[in-house]
Amino acid sequence: MRFNPRHTLKNMANTMKMAKKPDRDEYQQHLRLVLLGIAGVGAIGFIIQFVFSVITYGR
């Protein structure tokens, strides 16, 4: 399968035509979910680091 720049640009243009700007409520919902995910990953990392620091301190 060969790379076809014209086909790629046409697909990109069609995607931009179909895309819409999110309204305020939708944007806030996505922002809340992203921040919750970042906080969740950070909390898991903190817990793992804390547990291992307690384990290594006890030796």
C-alpha positions in Angstrom: 0.0 0.0 0.0 1.5 3.3 -1.1 1.2 6.7 0.7 -1.1 8.9 -1.3 -0.8 12.6 -0.2 -3.9 13.8 -2.0 -6.0 11.1 -0.4 -4.6 11.9 3.0 -5.3 15.6 2.6 -8.8 14.9 1.5 -9.4 12.7 4.6 -8.0 15.5 6.8 -10.3 18.1 5.2 -13.3 15.8 5.6 -12.4 15.3 9.3 -12.1 19.1 9.9 -15.5 19.6 8.2 -17.2 17.1 10.5 -15.5 18.3 13.7 -17.3 20.7 15.9 -16.2 22.9 18.8 -17.5 21.5 22.1 -19.9 23.7 24.1 -19.0 24.8 27.6 -20.7 21.9 29.4 -19.0 19.3 27.2 -15.6 21.0 27.6 -16.0 21.1 31.4 -17.0 17.4 31.5 -13.9 16.4 29.5 -11.7 18.6 31.6 -13.1 17.0 34.8 -12.5 13.5 33.5 -8.9 14.3 32.4 -8.1 15.9 35.8 -9.6 12.9 37.6 -7.5 10.6 35.5 -4.3 12.5 36.2 -5.1 12.6 39.9 -5.9 8.9 40.0 -2.6 8.0 38.3 -0.7 10.4 40.7 -2.4 8.8 43.7 -1.5 5.3 42.6 2.1 6.4 42.1 2.2 8.1 45.5 0.8 5.0 47.2 3.3 2.7 45.5 6.2 5.0 46.4 4.9 5.4 50.0 4.6 1.6 50.5 8.1 0.9 49.1 9.6 3.7 51.2 8.0 2.2 54.4 9.2 -1.3 53.4 12.8 -0.2 52.8 12.9 2.0 55.9 11.9 -1.0 58.1 15.0 -3.0 57.0 
